[in-house]
Amino acid sequence: MIILEKPYVSDFLVETIQKNNFSVLENNVSIEFLDKKFLLSENEALKMSNNELFYSNSENSTDWILEKFPSFDVSKYIKISKNKVLFREYLKEIYPDFYFRKISLEEIDSINPSNLKYPLILKPSVGFLSFGVYPVKNINEWQKVVQLVKDEIKKVEGIFPKSVVNFSEFIIEEMIEGDEYALDAYFDENGKATILNIFKHPFFDENDVSDRVYFTSKEIIQKYLDKFTAVLDKIGACLGFKNFPFHLELRANNEQIIPIEINPLRFCGWCITDIAYFAWGINVYEYYFKKLKPDWDKILSNVDNSYFYFTMADIPSEIDKIKIKGIDFEKYLNNIKNPLEIRKIDAKKNPVFAIVFAKTIAIDEIKNLLKLDMKDFIEL
C-alpha cells in the first residue's frame, strides 16, 4: 500500500499508481490526486497483514503507521530508522569504534565542550533533510553552533510532525571522512538489498550541509554498486529489516564505508527518486512493489558518460516567505543547460521554489549550482 503525504506528490508517481492499480490509503492528500477506485479506506487498510508492502512519498506518514500498526514489523523498522541514536546502537557490531553520544536539548547549554571529540556533527536524533545539522570543527565553534541550532528551532519547529523532525534530543557523532553518497534501495523478504539509485552529494565547502544538488553517472554506479550492496547486506543483517524501502546516506573513502543515516519507508524525498527513470529507465515504485532487480550491466551498456542530476532551489532561511512576490524562473534556469523536467514549487509554503532534473557532460555546471545565491531569483 502507498501512503501519499505532503510536501510533494509528483505526476510520475500518480501515473505509476494509475498504470499499475496500486492501492493507496484514502486521506486528505490522496483524494486530491486519485479517483476513488484507487483508494483504500482506513477500515479496509486496517485489515492488511504484517506482510503487506508499504511505501510513502513522505515520512509524514510514519505517525499513522505507528498508531495503526504498532505490532507490525514495519513499525519496528520505522522506530529504529528514525532514531539516529538507536540506529547507531544497532550498528555497533559493524562499527564498534564509531564515536557518538546522545544529549537532550537542555544539556546543550550545560555540556562541557572540552569533553567532546572533534571534529563532530551535531544533529537532531530525529530529523529530516538538513534541519538542525551542523559541523563543529573544534571547541571554539561549539557555542556558536549551539546558538545557530536554537535560532533554527524557532524557525522550523511546527512545520513537520515530531516523528519527522524533533529537537528534544540530539546526537553528537564523529565527523565521517570521505565523499558523501545517497542511495535508494529496498530489503527483500530475505533481508537482502536491491539498489535502485546511487547519487553523489557534492558540497560548496566544508561548512555546507545543504541538499542543493545530487548527481549520478555510469561511472558512479559501476564503481560503487557492489561495494554499497555488500555494506547494505551487513546493515540489513544487523537491523533485521525485510520487505522495506529506504533512503540511505553514507560516506565512502578508500578505507571504509560508513552510513550517516537511514530514512524509512521512502526513497529520495520530494519524489526526487524519479530521476532513476530519466537516467536509467527504472521506475523505482514498480521495482519495489514487483520485487524487481535492475539488470545494471544491460542498463549501463545503453548510456553514455553524462551526469544526471537533480537540484533543489532552496529558499534562504532569512527570507520571509510571506513577502515573496515571485520567482524569476527564467533567470534561474539559465544555469541549467539541459533540463529534463522542471517542477515548480509554491515558494510561500515550502523551503524550495523548484526541483529540476537535468543532464550534462560538464561537472562544472553542477559545481556552479552550489555557488548560486538563491536570493538573486526571488522577488520580494
C-alpha positions in Angstrom: 0.0 0.0 0.0 1.1 3.5 -0.8 0.5 6.4 1.5 0.6 9.9 -0.1 1.5 12.8 2.1 2.8 16.4 1.9 5.0 18.1 0.9 5.0 16.9 -2.7 3.5 14.3 -4.9 4.9 14.0 -8.4 2.8 13.4 -11.6 5.1 10.5 -12.3 4.2 8.8 -9.0 0.5 9.4 -9.6 0.7 8.0 -13.2 2.6 4.9 -11.9 -0.2 4.3 -9.4 -2.9 4.5 -12.0 -1.0 2.4 -14.5 -0.4 -0.4 -12.0 -3.6 0.0 -10.0 -1.5 0.2 -6.8 -3.6 0.5 -3.6 -3.4 3.9 -1.9 -4.6 5.0 1.5 -7.5 7.4 1.3 -6.5 10.6 3.1 -6.6 14.3 2.6 -3.7 14.2 0.2 -4.6 11.2 -1.9 -8.1 12.4 -2.7 -6.5 15.4 -4.4 -4.7 13.2 -6.9 -6.6 10.0 -7.4 -10.1 8.6 -8.2 -11.9 6.7 -5.6 -11.2 3.4 -7.3 -7.5 3.6 -6.4 -8.1 4.4 -2.7 -8.5 2.2 0.3 -10.5 3.5 3.3 -8.8 3.4 6.6 -11.1 0.5 7.7 -10.0 -1.5 4.6 -6.3 -0.7 5.2 -6.5 -1.9 8.8 -7.4 -5.4 7.5 -3.9 -5.7 6.0 -1.5 -8.3 7.2 2.0 -7.9 8.6 3.5 -9.0 5.2 2.0 -6.0 3.3 4.5 -3.9 1.4 4.3 -0.3 2.5 5.7 2.8 0.7 5.2 6.5 1.2 6.5 9.6 -0.6 7.0 11.3 2.7 7.9 10.5 6.3 4.8 12.5 7.4 3.0 9.1 7.1 5.0 7.4 9.8 2.8 8.6 12.7 -0.3 7.0 11.1 1.5 3.7 10.6 2.9 3.6 14.2 -0.5 4.4 15.6 -2.5 1.9 13.4 0.0 -1.0 13.2 2.1 -0.9 16.4 2.8 -4.6 16.3 3.8 -4.8 12.7 7.4 -5.2 11.6 7.3 -2.0 9.6 6.6 0.0 12.8 9.7 -1.5 14.5 11.8 -0.7 11.4 10.5 2.9 11.4 11.4 3.4 15.1 14.9 2.1 14.6 15.4 4.2 11.4 14.0 7.5 12.7 16.0 7.5 15.9 19.7 8.1 14.9 20.9 7.1 18.4 19.1 3.8 18.2 20.3 3.3 14.7 24.0 3.7 15.8 23.4 1.3 18.7 22.2 -1.4 16.4 25.2 -0.9 14.1 27.8 -1.2 16.9 28.5 -4.8 15.8 29.8 -3.5 12.4 31.3 -0.2 13.6 32.5 -0.8 17.2 34.8 2.2 17.3 32.4 4.8 15.9 32.1 7.7 18.4 28.6 9.0 19.2 26.5 10.1 22.2 23.1 11.5 22.7 22.2 14.7 24.6 18.9 16.5 25.3 18.1 20.0 24.2 18.6 21.1 27.8 22.0 19.5 28.0 23.3 21.5 25.0 23.8 24.6 27.2 25.4 22.8 30.2 27.6 20.2 28.4 31.3 20.7 28.8 32.6 21.1 25.2 36.1 20.1 26.2 34.8 16.5 26.8 33.7 16.1 23.2 35.7 14.6 20.4 36.3 17.0 17.5 35.6 17.4 14.6 32.0 16.3 15.1 28.4 16.7 13.7 25.5 17.9 15.9 22.1 17.0 14.7 18.6 16.1 16.0 18.3 12.4 16.7 15.0 12.5 14.8 15.5 14.7 11.7 14.8 15.4 8.0 16.9 17.0 5.3 19.5 19.2 6.9 17.4 20.8 9.6 19.5 21.4 12.8 22.6 19.7 11.3 25.8 21.5 12.0 29.5 20.5 11.7 31.7 21.6 14.7 35.4 21.6 13.8 36.8 22.5 17.2 35.9 23.5 20.7 35.9 27.2 19.8 33.0 26.7 17.5 30.7 24.9 19.9 28.9 27.9 21.5 28.4 29.5 18.1 26.8 26.3 16.7 24.6 25.9 19.8 23.1 29.4 19.1 22.6 28.6 15.4 20.6 25.4 16.5 18.5 27.4 18.8 17.7 30.0 16.1 16.8 27.3 13.6 14.5 25.6 16.1 12.4 28.8 16.3 12.1 28.9 12.5 11.4 25.2 11.8 9.6 23.8 14.8 6.0 23.0 14.0 6.5 22.6 10.2 6.9 18.8 10.4 5.4 16.2 12.8 7.7 15.4 15.7 8.1 11.9 14.3 9.9 13.5 11.3 11.8 16.4 13.0 12.2 16.5 16.8 14.6 18.9 18.5 14.1 17.5 22.0 17.1 15.1 21.6 20.3 15.4 19.7 23.1 13.1 18.6 26.8 14.1 18.6 28.9 11.9 16.4 32.3 11.9 14.9 32.6 13.6 11.5 32.9 10.9 8.9 35.6 11.4 6.3 35.1 10.8 2.6 32.7 11.7 -0.2 29.0 11.7 0.6 26.6 9.5 -1.3 22.9 8.7 -1.1 21.0 5.7 -2.4 17.5 4.4 -2.8 17.0 0.7 -2.1 14.8 -1.9 -0.5 15.4 -5.0 1.6 13.6 -8.1 0.2 11.9 -10.8 2.1 15.3 -12.4 2.9 16.8 -9.1 4.1 19.0 -8.7 1.0 19.4 -5.3 -0.5 18.5 -4.1 -4.0 19.8 -0.7 -5.0 17.8 1.4 -7.4 19.6 4.8 -7.2 23.1 5.9 -6.3 23.9 9.7 -6.0 27.0 11.7 -5.1 26.3 14.6 -2.9 28.7 17.5 -3.5 29.2 20.4 -1.2 30.2 24.0 -1.7 32.7 23.9 1.2 33.4 22.1 4.5 30.6 24.0 6.3 28.0 23.3 3.7 25.3 20.7 4.8 22.7 21.6 2.3 20.8 19.3 -0.1 21.0 21.6 -3.1 22.3 19.1 -5.7 23.0 15.4 -6.1 24.2 13.6 -9.3 24.7 10.2 -10.7 26.5 8.6 -13.6 27.5 5.4 -15.2 30.9 5.6 -13.5 29.4 6.1 -10.1 27.1 3.1 -10.4 29.9 0.8 -11.8 32.3 1.9 -9.0 30.1 1.6 -6.0 27.2 -0.8 -6.8 28.8 -3.9 -5.4 30.6 -2.2 -2.5 27.4 -0.4 -1.3 25.3 -3.6 -1.8 27.7 -5.5 0.4 27.5 -2.9 3.2 23.7 -2.8 3.0 23.5 -6.5 3.3 25.6 -6.3 6.6 23.4 -3.4 7.8 20.2 -5.4 6.9 21.5 -8.4 8.9 22.1 -6.2 12.0 18.8 -4.4 11.8 16.7 -7.4 10.7 14.9 -5.4 8.1 12.8 -7.2 5.5 10.4 -6.0 2.8 11.3 -2.5 3.5 12.1 0.5 1.2 14.6 3.2 2.4 16.8 6.1 1.5 20.3 5.9 3.0 23.1 8.5 3.2 26.7 7.4 3.7 30.3 8.4 3.3 32.9 6.5 1.4 36.7 6.7 1.2 39.4 4.3 0.2 39.4 2.6 3.7 35.8 2.4 4.7 32.1 3.0 4.0 30.1 4.3 7.0 26.3 5.1 6.9 25.2 8.5 8.1 21.5 7.8 8.5 18.7 5.7 7.1 15.3 7.2 6.1 12.4 4.7 6.4 9.5 3.8 4.1 10.6 6.1 1.2 13.2 6.7 -1.4 14.7 10.2 -2.0 12.3 12.8 -0.7 10.1 15.2 -2.6 9.7 12.4 -5.3 13.3 13.2 -6.5 13.8 9.5 -6.7 12.0 9.8 -10.0 15.4 10.7 -11.6 16.1 7.0 -11.9 13.6 6.9 -14.7 15.3 9.8 -16.6 18.7 8.4 -16.1 18.3 4.6 -16.3 14.7 3.9 -17.3 14.0 2.5 -13.9 10.6 3.1 -12.3 11.6 2.7 -8.6 8.0 2.3 -7.4 7.3 -0.6 -9.8 10.7 -2.2 -9.0 9.9 -2.2 -5.2 6.3 -3.5 -5.3 7.0 -6.0 -8.0 10.3 -7.1 -6.3 12.4 -6.5 -9.4 16.1 -6.1 -9.5 17.8 -3.9 -12.1 20.0 -5.5 -14.7 22.7 -2.9 -14.3 25.0 -4.4 -16.9 22.3 -4.1 -19.6 21.2 -0.7 -18.4 24.6 0.9 -18.3 25.6 -0.6 -21.7 23.0 1.7 -23.2 24.0 5.0 -21.6 27.0 7.4 -22.2 29.2 9.1 -19.6 26.9 12.0 -18.9 26.0 13.2 -15.4 22.3 13.1 -14.4 21.4 15.3 -11.6 18.7 16.9 -9.6 18.9 20.3 -7.9 16.6 21.8 -5.2 16.3 25.6 -5.5 16.3 26.3 -1.8 14.9 29.4 -0.2 17.4 31.1 2.2 16.2 30.8 5.8 16.5 34.6 6.3 13.8 35.3 3.7 10.2 35.8 5.0 8.2 33.6 2.6 5.1 35.7 3.1 6.9 38.6 1.4 7.8 36.6 -1.7 6.1 38.2 -4.7 7.5 35.9 -7.4 10.3 33.8 -8.7 12.4 34.6 -11.8 12.5 31.0 -13.2 14.0 32.1 -16.5 17.0 33.7 -14.8 17.4 30.6 -12.6 17.1 28.1 -15.4 19.9 30.0 -17.3 22.2 28.0 -15.1 20.9 24.7 -16.4 21.7 23.8 -20.0 19.7 20.7 -20.5 16.7 20.4 -18.1 14.8 17.1 -18.3 11.9 18.1 -16.1 11.1 21.3 -14.2 8.9 21.1 -11.1 7.8 24.5 -9.8 7.0 24.5 -6.1 4.9 27.0 -4.1 7.6 29.2 -2.5 5.3 30.7 0.1 4.6 27.3 1.6 7.8 25.3 1.1 11.6 25.6 1.7 12.2 25.3 -2.1 10.8 27.0 -5.1 11.8 24.5 -7.8 13.2 21.0 -8.3 14.9 20.4 -11.6 16.2 17.1 -13.2 18.9 17.7 -15.8 21.7 16.0 -17.8 25.1 17.4 -18.5 28.6 16.4 -19.7 30.2 19.2 -17.6 30.8 18.7 -13.9 31.3 22.5 -13.7 27.6 23.0 -14.3 26.9 21.1 -11.2 29.6 22.9 -9.2 28.2 26.2 -10.3 24.8 25.4 -8.8 26.4 25.2 -5.4 27.7 28.7 -5.7 24.4 30.4 -6.6 22.9 32.9 -4.3 19.2 32.0 -4.4 18.2 35.5 -3.3 19.1 36.6 -6.9 16.0 34.7 -8.2 13.5 35.7 -5.5 11.4 38.8 -6.0 10.3 40.5 -2.7 
